[in-house]
């Protein structure tokens, strides 16, 4: 049997990319909500809250690179993660968006999974505004 694509072998994987580096996404989650400041005062049993607006969405991706050139692709993805500033993420469900890395990404290679590089990364949506934007 000849397999023409990764989706023949691993159905359900959706394509995505970051800074032009393609990969597959089996799992993703997004944290959404509001920024709320809590105020506590001595002698008062009830807290006060201020709504500070939308919280930036945090997008968590678990990704796979599956190819003969998986090591070169993993190195290219590492370089993309190390590049300063915002970049374009093409999310398989949410579409293209500008994002910035929240914390260092983790890239994993294993002798038990040849031709596969796994990674986990967290991004925040970037709206292009600075402190006083």
N, C-alpha and C positions, 0 to 999 in steps of 0.2 A: 504494500500500500504506500502511495506517495502522498505526502502532505504538502500542500501549496502554501500554507500560512500558519502562523502561530495559533490562530483561532480554530484551525482544524484539530490541533492537538489539545489546546486549552480553551474550550469554549467559555464565553462569558467575560473574557478579558476585553477591556475597552481601551482604545488608543488615546494617548495624551502626549503632551510635550511641554518642556520648560526651556526657554531660550533656544528653541529650535531642536532640542535633543528629544527624540521620540522614545516613548516607553509605554508600558501597559499598566492599567490600574485595576487590581482586583478589589481593593478596599479603599474607601475614603470617607471622611466625616468632616462636618463643618460646624463650628461653634458660632452661634449667632445670639444676639440679645442687646441689652442696653447697658450703659455705664451708669452705675448708681453709687452715689457717695452716701455713706451712712454716718450720722452724727449722733454721738452718745454724750449725754450731759450728766454730771454728778447730781444725785438726788432725784433724777427723773427716770421712771421705769420704762418709758416708751422712747424708742429711737426715732429720729427724724431722717428722712431720705430726700435727696435731691437727684432728679433725673438729669444726667449730664449728656444725654444723646445716645445715638447708636454706638455700640461697641464695634470695633473693626472685626470683620469675620475672620476666624482662624480656620484655615483649611489644612487638614491632616491627610496626607497621602501615603499609602503603602504602594510602592511601584515595583515593576519588574522590567528588566531589559532581557530579552530572549533573542539571541542571535549568535552567529559564528564569531562576530567581532564584539562580543559582550564586554571584554576588558577595555578595549579602546572606547566603547560607548560609555562605560562606567567612568573612565578618566575624563571624557568630555563632559559628562554630567557633573563630576566633581568640580571641574573648572567653572561650569555654569553656576554651581552653588557658591563658589568662592568669589565670583564677580560681584563687586559692590553695586548697590543701587537696586531699583526695582527691575523686574523682568516680566516677560509675558508667559503666563501659564495658560495652556489650552486644556481646560478641565473636561473630562469626558461627559459630564452631566451639566455643568454650569457654563460651559463655553469659555471663550478667551477672557482673560482678566489680567490686570497689572497686580503683581504681588511682590512682597519682600520677605526674605527669610526671617523667621522668628528666632530660631536657634540653629546651631549646626545640624546638618542632615547626617544620617547614618547610612553608609553603603556597605553591603555585605556580599562577600563572595564565599563559595563553599566548594570543596573538592567533591562533595556528594551531589552537587547540582551544576554540572558543567554546562556552559553556554547560557547561564542565568546569573544575573546580578540583581540583588534585591536592595531596595532602599526605603527609608522612612524619612519624611520631611514635613515640617510645619511652615506654612506661609500665613501672612496676614495680607488682606486686600489692601492695596495702596491706591489712594485717591489723588495723588499728585500734589497734595497741599502740604506746605510746611507748617511751622508753628502758628504763623499768622495768616496762612493761605487764604 
